[in-house]
Amino acid sequence: MKRILLSFCFIPFLWSLDAQENKPVIQLMPFTIEGLGLEESRFIEALIQSYVGDIGELEMRFTTPDYIISGSIILDQDSPILSLDIIKTSTGERAYYKSTYKTTTDLALKARSLVETAFSMTNPSPAVGMGPSAHEEAPQTEIPQETLSEGKILGTWRGDTGVEIVRLQPGGTGRAILSSGVQMSLVYRIDGNTLKVTQNSPNTERFYYPIPFDIARELKAQAEPWQWELFLYEEGTVLRGIKTSTEVEYEDNRIIELRPGSIREAEWTKPTR
């Protein structure tokens, strides 16, 4: 089965919805597409991007978004399944929506309804949203615990991509062990129901493993500290939210573009005993 990661023109798009006077900023993360050919994948990619663009004006700026949307299209026994996952960054609320279509043509004709419905779930407005059809599952929502305290987050966590272990200690400090084996000092604070964690060590080349050494050396000099904003879920066993860091696009040993302030989803989990 083919697995294609589409990055929507290879830079996360941010746009604002016209549905509200104060337009929320939304970041579109790369979609995963499995089982479809490259041309079909690009066609569906362009459609979804167009549907989202119809909801709000596309903007090319890096800032903390109000919402993050990610998703996938998976071909299951010749029936494509479109899934959308939306996070409201200010509260950690999460909405998940999924729909199955008979063919990719059926998906192309009806995906607009799913995109509009998914946005209406987190940004209600009479201008968008139509209720689920016979092939759409009822939306699933997840709300983080209302209160967050130091006692609930202390201890060991399995980290997000590139982070093997995180240990949070009393007094606002912690330590992460990265996939390269190097350690990173952390500081954290609790702001309402949000855990904010920041890199507190100078950059080293090993923070960016397995990027080539010459590229990692440039990142050491220019990359901003890693930052996480996380919310507590599933009875205190999952911290989930966003990570902000400097992404790099490179070819061979030459940097094409540095993207400070790049944001992606992150999840830490409590190890089971």
N, C-alpha and C positions, 0 to 999 in steps of 0.2 A: 504494500500500500504506500502510495506517495504521500509525503508530508511536506507541505509548503508553508513557510512563514512569510506572510505578506506584511510589509512595513508601511503601506500607504505612502508611496513616494519616498520611503526610507527615512522620513523625519516625522515624529509624532505631530499631528495636526491639533491645533487648539481653535475652538470656535465658540461663538456665543449664541445662545438661543434668542430668537426674536419674540418668544412667547412671554417674556417677562420684561418689565421696564428696566430692572437691574439685571443685565444679561450675565448668566453664569458662564464661566470659562470651563470648557470640557476638553479633555485630552483623549484622543483616540489611539489606543495601543495597537501593536501589530496583531493581526488575526492569524490564527493557525488554520490551515486548510488541508484536509486529508482526503485522498481518494479521487481528486479531480486533476485534470490536466492543467498545464501552465496557462494556456490561453483561456480556458474556462475560469480558472482562478482569477486571472487579471480582469476578466469581464465582470465577475461578481464583485471583486474588490472595487472596481470603478463605480458600480451601481450603488453599493452600500455607502461609499464616500459621497456620491451624489445625493442620496437620500438624506444623509446627515447634513450635507451642505445646504439642502433646501430648508432644514429646520433653523439653521443659524448661519451667520456670516463667518466664513473661514478666516482665521487669523494665524499668522506665523510669528508667535512670540513665546518665549519660554518663561513661564511663571507658574506658581502653584495653582493647579486647576481646582475648580469647585467640584467637578465630577470627573471620573476616569471611566472610560468604557473600553472593554476588551471583549473578545469573542472567538468563535470558531465556526467553521463549516466542515462537517464530516459526512462523507458518503457512506451510508449504511444500507447494504443490499439495494443499491441503485436509488435510494431515497436520501437526498441531502438534508442534513439537520443543521439549522442555524441557531447558535446560542449567543446571547448577549449578557454581559456581566457589567453592572454599573455600581460604582462606589461614590458615595457623597463624602468628600474628604473632610468636611467640617465636623461631621458627626460619626463617621465610620459606618453609616447605614449602607447596606448592600442589597441590591436587587438582581435576581437572576431570571432570565426569560429564555425559553427554548421553543422552537417550532420545527415540525417535520413537513417536508414537501414531497410531492410525487416525483418531480423531475427538477433539473436545474432551471428549466424554463418556468416551471411553476414557482420556484423560489424567486426568480427574477421578477415575476409579475406581482408577487405578494409580499416580498420582503419589506417593502416600504411600510406596510401596515405594522409589521413587527417592530421596526425601528421607531416608528412614531409612538407605538404603545409602550415600548420600553422607556422612552424618554418621558412619557406622561406619568409613569410610575414614580419617578423621582423629582419631576418638575411639572406638577399637575397644571393643566390649562385646558379650557374647552376647545382650544384651537387644534390640539393634537390628541391622539389616543383613540382606539376603537375597541376594546375588549377582545379577548382571545377567541380565535376561531376553533373549529372542530379539531384542527391539527395542532393547535397551540396548547402548551401546558400552562396551567395557572402559574403566575409569577411566584417565585420564592423570595422572601425577604429575610434579612438577618440584621439585628440591631445589637450593637455592643452593650456591655454592661454599663449601667448609668454612672456608677462610681468607680474610680480607679485609685488605688492606693499603693504605696511602696510595697507593702506586704504581699500584694497580689502578683507583683511582677518580679520579685527577687528570685534568684536561682538560675538554673541552667536552661537554655533554650536551643533548639536546633534552628539555625539561621536560614536566611534566604539564599538566593543564588550567589555562590562564591564565598559564603560564610558557613563554616561547619558548626561552630558552637559559639554561643553568646552566654556570658555569665554576668548577671546584674547583681551588684553588691549594695549594701546599705550606704546611704549618704550620697547617692547620685553618681556613682562611678561603676564601671564595668570593663569587661575585656572580651574581645572577639578573637576566635581562632579561625583564620581564613583557609580556603582550600589549598593555598600554597604552603601552609604550615606556619606562616608568620602570624604574630599576634598584633592586635590593634587595641589601643586604649580607648575607652568610651566614657562620655559623660551623659547623664540623662536628667530630665526633669518631667514632672507630671503637670500638665496644663489642662485643668478640667478633667475630661475623660480621655485625653490624648497623651500618650507616652512619646516624648520627643527625645531621640537619641542622636548624639553627634560624635563623629570621629575626633579623638583628642590626641592622636599621635601624628608626628610628621610623616608625610608621604614617603613610601619606599617603593622601589620597582616591583617588589613581590606582592604589593597590594593588587596589582593588575594582571597577575598570572591568569591565563597562559598567553597574554599579549606578548609579542616579541620584545626583547630587552630594550632595543633602541627606542621603540614607541613608548614602553613603560617608563623609560628615563625622562622622556618629554612630559609624560603625565605626572611623574613625581614632581616636576618643577611647576606645572601649571594647573593641575587638577584641584578642584575645591574639595573640602572635607565631605565625607559621606554623611548623610543625614536621613533619619527615619522618623516618620510620624505614624504611630501604630495605635490600634484600638484592641481591647480585650474581648474575645468571643469564646463561645463553647465552654461555659463554666470555668473560665480562667485558664484554658489549655492552649489557646491560640491567640497570638498577637498578629494582627493583619492591618495593612495600610499601604503606605507608599515609601519609596526610597528615592532620594535625590542625590545625584552624583554627576560626574563629568563623563559623558560618553565620547568615544573617538571613532572616527571612520578613517581607515588607513589602507594603503596598498603597498605590499612588500614591506619596506622599512620607512615608508614616507607617510606622514600624517596628511590626510586630505582635509579633515575638519574636526575641531574640538567643539563639543556641545555641552558647556557647563549648564547646570540646572536641569538636566534631563531627569525625567520622572518615570518610574515604573512601579508596578505592584510588588509588595513584599509580604512575606509571611514567616513568622517564627512559631514553632510548636514546642510544647513541653514534652520531653521524652517520657515514654511509658516505662514503668518499672516492671 
